[in-house]
Amino acid sequence: MAIVTISRGTKSGGEALAKRVAEKLGVPAISREVLQEAATHFGVSEVIVGEQLEKTKGLIYGPSSERYLYLAAIQLALAERASKGPFVYYGHAGHLLLKGVPQVLKVRVITPLIRRAQIMMETQKISLEEAKKSIEKMDESRIKWTRFLYNVDWRDPALYDMVFNLDYLGIETASEIIVFALNQPEFKESPDSQNILEDFFLASKIKVELATSEKTKGLVLDVTARDGAVNIKGSFETAGIFHSGKQRIKNDVIEIAQKQPNVKKVLVEIEDISVVLE
């Protein structure tokens, strides 16, 4: 059985759909709050990353250790959850952290602004105009947040397998369509898909270890694994580091990666980018 990710806007019905799908499948429904707690455990919170977003006006100016650690931590949380079996995740762009993992059904839920505002107006006892402004503000914040973290526009339909307009489809109908899709061959588990998931979990653990180790903290590294062979790539700025220093960093990276069980081989490619000190 596959993993289902449901991306949704405020008051769009995505949470209700996620919980209904999870109920039908008999699997857990996981919210983005679980990922935020995982990141906090590693010493980086959404607040810290949010402050950086505000400083850069939502733009990405080169690598950021805080952003890197936050993404690594929440990716590990998803990978760990995936290693335990299928689940339904509802948030906005969680599927981007599962890139390369097979049998992930990526769903986006949309609902017209006026309908969402009506729901907020009724639940929060505010005017329709206040509700519309509140939702528009949250939508804009979400666009900036996902662009800052993932460098994509989460509204892009090409990022999803299915897009549901819950103004026309009911929760029950949408959930039945999702369950039907999960029973198709594309989403059936196989030995190969299980191996890929295990490698993804291994790479996620190594990435967090590298992001939190005093020896390698601050490096922004891409980590992949295949059948226990780990490939680590990255770059860092230097004002003329000696070759021996670069080699020491490589050795530290290899040492940290090899501490993880099931690692058979580690290949490290680190490029140093020279900068001029003024």
VORO-189087 format. One record per residue (C-alpha): residue in three letters; chain; x negated, y negated, z negated. Coordinates in steps of 0.25 Angstrom, whole numbers, always signed. Layout:
! residues N
+------+------+-------+-------+-------+
: code : unit :    px :    py :    pz :
+------+------+-------+-------+-------+
:  ALA :    A :     X :     Y :     Z :
...
+------+------+-------+-------+-------+
***
This chain:
! residues 278
+------+------+-------+-------+-------+
: code : unit :    px :    py :    pz :
+------+------+-------+-------+-------+
:  MET :    A :    +0 :    +0 :    +0 :
:  ALA :    A :    -5 :   -14 :    +4 :
:  ILE :    A :    -7 :   -27 :    -4 :
:  VAL :    A :    +3 :   -38 :    -2 :
:  THR :    A :    -1 :   -52 :    -3 :
:  ILE :    A :   +10 :   -63 :    -3 :
:  SER :    A :    +6 :   -77 :    +0 :
:  ARG :    A :   +17 :   -88 :    -4 :
:  GLY :    A :   +20 :  -102 :    -7 :
:  THR :    A :   +27 :  -107 :   -20 :
:  LYS :    A :   +41 :  -103 :   -21 :
:  SER :    A :   +40 :   -95 :    -8 :
:  GLY :    A :   +45 :   -82 :   -13 :
:  GLY :    A :   +32 :   -75 :   -12 :
:  GLU :    A :   +31 :   -71 :   -26 :
:  ALA :    A :   +44 :   -65 :   -26 :
:  LEU :    A :   +41 :   -57 :   -13 :
:  ALA :    A :   +28 :   -52 :   -19 :
:  LYS :    A :   +34 :   -47 :   -32 :
:  ARG :    A :   +45 :   -40 :   -24 :
:  VAL :    A :   +35 :   -33 :   -14 :
:  ALA :    A :   +27 :   -29 :   -26 :
:  GLU :    A :   +40 :   -23 :   -33 :
:  LYS :    A :   +43 :   -15 :   -20 :
:  LEU :    A :   +29 :   -10 :   -19 :
:  GLY :    A :   +27 :    -7 :   -34 :
:  VAL :    A :   +14 :   -15 :   -34 :
:  PRO :    A :   +10 :   -27 :   -42 :
:  ALA :    A :   +12 :   -42 :   -38 :
:  ILE :    A :    +0 :   -50 :   -40 :
:  SER :    A :    +0 :   -65 :   -41 :
:  ARG :    A :   -11 :   -75 :   -38 :
:  GLU :    A :   -11 :   -78 :   -53 :
:  VAL :    A :   -18 :   -65 :   -55 :
:  LEU :    A :   -29 :   -69 :   -46 :
:  GLN :    A :   -31 :   -82 :   -53 :
:  GLU :    A :   -33 :   -75 :   -66 :
:  ALA :    A :   -43 :   -67 :   -60 :
:  ALA :    A :   -51 :   -79 :   -55 :
:  THR :    A :   -50 :   -85 :   -69 :
:  HIS :    A :   -57 :   -72 :   -74 :
:  PHE :    A :   -69 :   -75 :   -66 :
:  GLY :    A :   -70 :   -90 :   -71 :
:  VAL :    A :   -64 :   -97 :   -59 :
:  SER :    A :   -49 :  -102 :   -59 :
:  GLU :    A :   -40 :  -107 :   -48 :
:  VAL :    A :   -41 :  -120 :   -56 :
:  ILE :    A :   -56 :  -121 :   -53 :
:  VAL :    A :   -54 :  -118 :   -39 :
:  GLY :    A :   -43 :  -127 :   -38 :
:  GLU :    A :   -51 :  -139 :   -43 :
:  GLN :    A :   -61 :  -136 :   -32 :
:  LEU :    A :   -50 :  -136 :   -22 :
:  GLU :    A :   -46 :  -150 :   -26 :
:  LYS :    A :   -61 :  -155 :   -26 :
:  THR :    A :   -62 :  -150 :   -11 :
:  LYS :    A :   -48 :  -154 :    -7 :
:  GLY :    A :   -45 :  -140 :    -3 :
:  LEU :    A :   -57 :  -139 :    +6 :
:  ILE :    A :   -68 :  -128 :    +6 :
:  TYR :    A :   -82 :  -135 :    +5 :
:  GLY :    A :   -91 :  -123 :    +5 :
:  PRO :    A :   -92 :  -111 :    -5 :
:  SER :    A :   -86 :  -113 :   -19 :
:  SER :    A :   -90 :  -104 :   -30 :
:  GLU :    A :   -77 :  -106 :   -37 :
:  ARG :    A :   -68 :  -104 :   -25 :
:  TYR :    A :   -77 :   -91 :   -22 :
:  LEU :    A :   -75 :   -86 :   -36 :
:  TYR :    A :   -60 :   -88 :   -37 :
:  LEU :    A :   -58 :   -81 :   -24 :
:  ALA :    A :   -67 :   -70 :   -28 :
:  ALA :    A :   -60 :   -68 :   -41 :
:  ILE :    A :   -46 :   -68 :   -35 :
:  GLN :    A :   -50 :   -59 :   -24 :
:  LEU :    A :   -56 :   -49 :   -34 :
:  ALA :    A :   -43 :   -49 :   -42 :
:  LEU :    A :   -35 :   -46 :   -29 :
:  ALA :    A :   -45 :   -35 :   -25 :
:  GLU :    A :   -44 :   -29 :   -39 :
:  ARG :    A :   -29 :   -29 :   -38 :
:  ALA :    A :   -30 :   -23 :   -24 :
:  SER :    A :   -39 :   -11 :   -29 :
:  LYS :    A :   -28 :    -7 :   -39 :
:  GLY :    A :   -17 :    -6 :   -28 :
:  PRO :    A :    -7 :   -14 :   -20 :
:  PHE :    A :    -1 :   -27 :   -25 :
:  VAL :    A :    +6 :   -39 :   -20 :
:  TYR :    A :    -1 :   -52 :   -22 :
:  TYR :    A :    +7 :   -65 :   -21 :
:  GLY :    A :    -1 :   -78 :   -20 :
:  HIS :    A :    -6 :   -86 :    -8 :
:  ALA :    A :   -17 :   -80 :    +0 :
:  GLY :    A :   -21 :   -69 :    -9 :
:  HIS :    A :   -22 :   -60 :    +4 :
:  LEU :    A :   -34 :   -69 :    +8 :
:  LEU :    A :   -42 :   -63 :    -3 :
:  LEU :    A :   -39 :   -49 :    +2 :
:  LYS :    A :   -45 :   -51 :   +15 :
:  GLY :    A :   -50 :   -38 :   +21 :
:  VAL :    A :   -41 :   -29 :   +12 :
:  PRO :    A :   -32 :   -20 :   +20 :
:  GLN :    A :   -17 :   -18 :   +18 :
:  VAL :    A :   -14 :   -32 :   +13 :
:  LEU :    A :    -1 :   -37 :   +17 :
:  LYS :    A :    -2 :   -52 :   +18 :
:  VAL :    A :   +12 :   -59 :   +16 :
:  ARG :    A :   +15 :   -74 :   +16 :
:  VAL :    A :   +28 :   -79 :   +11 :
:  ILE :    A :   +34 :   -93 :   +16 :
:  THR :    A :   +47 :  -100 :   +12 :
:  PRO :    A :   +51 :  -114 :   +16 :
:  LEU :    A :   +48 :  -125 :    +7 :
:  ILE :    A :   +62 :  -129 :    +5 :
:  ARG :    A :   +66 :  -115 :    +0 :
:  ARG :    A :   +53 :  -115 :    -9 :
:  ALA :    A :   +57 :  -129 :   -15 :
:  GLN :    A :   +71 :  -125 :   -18 :
:  ILE :    A :   +66 :  -113 :   -26 :
:  MET :    A :   +56 :  -122 :   -34 :
:  MET :    A :   +67 :  -132 :   -36 :
:  GLU :    A :   +76 :  -121 :   -42 :
:  THR :    A :   +65 :  -115 :   -51 :
:  GLN :    A :   +58 :  -127 :   -56 :
:  LYS :    A :   +70 :  -136 :   -56 :
:  ILE :    A :   +64 :  -147 :   -48 :
:  SER :    A :   +69 :  -155 :   -36 :
:  LEU :    A :   +68 :  -149 :   -22 :
:  GLU :    A :   +58 :  -160 :   -18 :
:  GLU :    A :   +49 :  -158 :   -30 :
:  ALA :    A :   +49 :  -143 :   -26 :
:  LYS :    A :   +45 :  -146 :   -12 :
:  LYS :    A :   +34 :  -155 :   -16 :
:  SER :    A :   +29 :  -145 :   -26 :
:  ILE :    A :   +29 :  -133 :   -16 :
:  GLU :    A :   +22 :  -142 :    -6 :
:  LYS :    A :   +11 :  -145 :   -16 :
:  MET :    A :    +9 :  -131 :   -20 :
:  ASP :    A :    +9 :  -127 :    -5 :
:  GLU :    A :    -2 :  -137 :    -2 :
:  SER :    A :   -10 :  -133 :   -14 :
:  ARG :    A :    -9 :  -118 :    -9 :
:  ILE :    A :   -14 :  -122 :    +5 :
:  LYS :    A :   -26 :  -129 :    -1 :
:  TRP :    A :   -29 :  -118 :   -11 :
:  THR :    A :   -29 :  -107 :    -1 :
:  ARG :    A :   -37 :  -115 :    +9 :
:  PHE :    A :   -47 :  -118 :    -1 :
:  LEU :    A :   -49 :  -104 :    -6 :
:  TYR :    A :   -47 :   -96 :    +7 :
:  ASN :    A :   -49 :  -107 :   +18 :
:  VAL :    A :   -35 :  -103 :   +24 :
:  ASP :    A :   -21 :  -108 :   +25 :
:  TRP :    A :   -13 :   -98 :   +18 :
:  ARG :    A :    -1 :  -102 :   +26 :
:  ASP :    A :    -7 :   -96 :   +39 :
:  PRO :    A :    +2 :   -84 :   +43 :
:  ALA :    A :   -10 :   -77 :   +49 :
:  LEU :    A :   -15 :   -74 :   +35 :
:  TYR :    A :    -3 :   -65 :   +32 :
:  ASP :    A :    +4 :   -52 :   +37 :
:  MET :    A :   +18 :   -57 :   +34 :
:  VAL :    A :   +25 :   -70 :   +32 :
:  PHE :    A :   +38 :   -71 :   +25 :
:  ASN :    A :   +48 :   -82 :   +25 :
:  LEU :    A :   +56 :   -80 :   +12 :
:  ASP :    A :   +66 :   -90 :   +16 :
:  TYR :    A :   +71 :   -80 :   +26 :
:  LEU :    A :   +67 :   -67 :   +20 :
:  GLY :    A :   +71 :   -62 :    +7 :
:  ILE :    A :   +61 :   -56 :    -3 :
:  GLU :    A :   +67 :   -42 :    -2 :
:  THR :    A :   +65 :   -43 :   +13 :
:  ALA :    A :   +51 :   -48 :   +13 :
:  SER :    A :   +47 :   -38 :    +3 :
:  GLU :    A :   +53 :   -26 :   +11 :
:  ILE :    A :   +45 :   -31 :   +23 :
:  ILE :    A :   +32 :   -32 :   +16 :
:  VAL :    A :   +34 :   -18 :   +10 :
:  PHE :    A :   +37 :   -12 :   +24 :
:  ALA :    A :   +25 :   -18 :   +29 :
:  LEU :    A :   +16 :   -12 :   +18 :
:  ASN :    A :   +21 :    +2 :   +22 :
:  GLN :    A :   +15 :    +0 :   +36 :
:  PRO :    A :    +2 :    +7 :   +40 :
:  GLU :    A :    -6 :    -7 :   +40 :
:  PHE :    A :    -4 :    -7 :   +25 :
:  LYS :    A :    -6 :    +7 :   +21 :
:  GLU :    A :   -18 :   +10 :   +12 :
:  SER :    A :   -30 :   +18 :   +18 :
:  PRO :    A :   -43 :   +23 :   +12 :
:  ASP :    A :   -50 :   +12 :   +21 :
:  SER :    A :   -41 :    +1 :   +15 :
:  GLN :    A :   -44 :    +6 :    +1 :
:  ASN :    A :   -59 :    +5 :    +4 :
:  ILE :    A :   -58 :    -9 :    +9 :
:  LEU :    A :   -50 :   -13 :    -4 :
:  GLU :    A :   -61 :    -7 :   -13 :
:  ASP :    A :   -72 :   -14 :    -5 :
:  PHE :    A :   -64 :   -27 :    -6 :
:  PHE :    A :   -63 :   -25 :   -21 :
:  LEU :    A :   -78 :   -23 :   -22 :
:  ALA :    A :   -81 :   -35 :   -14 :
:  SER :    A :   -72 :   -44 :   -23 :
:  LYS :    A :   -78 :   -39 :   -36 :
:  ILE :    A :   -92 :   -42 :   -30 :
:  LYS :    A :   -88 :   -56 :   -26 :
:  VAL :    A :   -83 :   -59 :   -40 :
:  GLU :    A :   -96 :   -54 :   -46 :
:  LEU :    A :  -104 :   -62 :   -37 :
:  ALA :    A :   -96 :   -75 :   -39 :
:  THR :    A :   -97 :   -73 :   -54 :
:  SER :    A :  -111 :   -69 :   -56 :
:  GLU :    A :  -121 :   -79 :   -61 :
:  LYS :    A :  -131 :   -74 :   -51 :
:  THR :    A :  -122 :   -76 :   -39 :
:  LYS :    A :  -111 :   -86 :   -44 :
:  GLY :    A :  -109 :   -97 :   -34 :
:  LEU :    A :  -112 :   -89 :   -21 :
:  VAL :    A :  -100 :   -88 :   -12 :
:  LEU :    A :  -101 :   -74 :    -6 :
:  ASP :    A :   -93 :   -65 :    +3 :
:  VAL :    A :   -92 :   -51 :    -2 :
:  THR :    A :   -87 :   -39 :    +6 :
:  ALA :    A :   -88 :   -24 :    +4 :
:  ARG :    A :   -86 :   -12 :   +13 :
:  ASP :    A :   -88 :    +3 :    +7 :
:  GLY :    A :   -96 :    -3 :    -4 :
:  ALA :    A :  -105 :   -11 :    +5 :
:  VAL :    A :  -105 :   -25 :    +0 :
:  ASN :    A :  -108 :   -37 :    +9 :
:  ILE :    A :  -110 :   -51 :    +2 :
:  LYS :    A :  -112 :   -63 :   +11 :
:  GLY :    A :  -113 :   -78 :    +7 :
:  SER :    A :  -121 :   -91 :    +7 :
:  PHE :    A :  -126 :  -101 :    -3 :
:  GLU :    A :  -132 :  -115 :    -2 :
:  THR :    A :  -146 :  -117 :    -6 :
:  ALA :    A :  -157 :  -128 :    -6 :
:  GLY :    A :  -168 :  -119 :    -2 :
:  ILE :    A :  -167 :  -106 :   -10 :
:  PHE :    A :  -179 :   -97 :    -9 :
:  HIS :    A :  -177 :   -83 :    -2 :
:  SER :    A :  -179 :   -76 :   -15 :
:  GLY :    A :  -167 :   -84 :   -21 :
:  LYS :    A :  -158 :   -80 :   -10 :
:  GLN :    A :  -163 :   -65 :   -12 :
:  ARG :    A :  -160 :   -66 :   -27 :
:  ILE :    A :  -146 :   -70 :   -24 :
:  LYS :    A :  -144 :   -59 :   -14 :
:  ASN :    A :  -149 :   -49 :   -25 :
:  ASP :    A :  -140 :   -55 :   -35 :
:  VAL :    A :  -128 :   -53 :   -26 :
:  ILE :    A :  -132 :   -39 :   -23 :
:  GLU :    A :  -134 :   -35 :   -37 :
:  ILE :    A :  -120 :   -41 :   -41 :
:  ALA :    A :  -113 :   -33 :   -30 :
:  GLN :    A :  -120 :   -20 :   -33 :
:  LYS :    A :  -115 :   -20 :   -47 :
:  GLN :    A :  -101 :   -17 :   -41 :
:  PRO :    A :   -97 :    -2 :   -40 :
:  ASN :    A :   -96 :    +4 :   -26 :
:  VAL :    A :  -106 :    -6 :   -20 :
:  LYS :    A :  -115 :    +2 :   -10 :
:  LYS :    A :  -122 :    -9 :    -3 :
:  VAL :    A :  -123 :   -24 :    -4 :
:  LEU :    A :  -127 :   -33 :    +8 :
:  VAL :    A :  -129 :   -48 :    +4 :
:  GLU :    A :  -130 :   -60 :   +14 :
:  ILE :    A :  -132 :   -73 :    +8 :
:  GLU :    A :  -135 :   -85 :   +16 :
:  ASP :    A :  -142 :   -98 :   +10 :
:  ILE :    A :  -137 :  -111 :   +15 :
:  SER :    A :  -148 :  -122 :   +13 :
:  VAL :    A :  -143 :  -135 :    +8 :
:  VAL :    A :  -151 :  -148 :    +6 :
:  LEU :    A :  -152 :  -154 :    -7 :
:  GLU :    A :  -151 :  -169 :    -8 :
+------+------+-------+-------+-------+
***
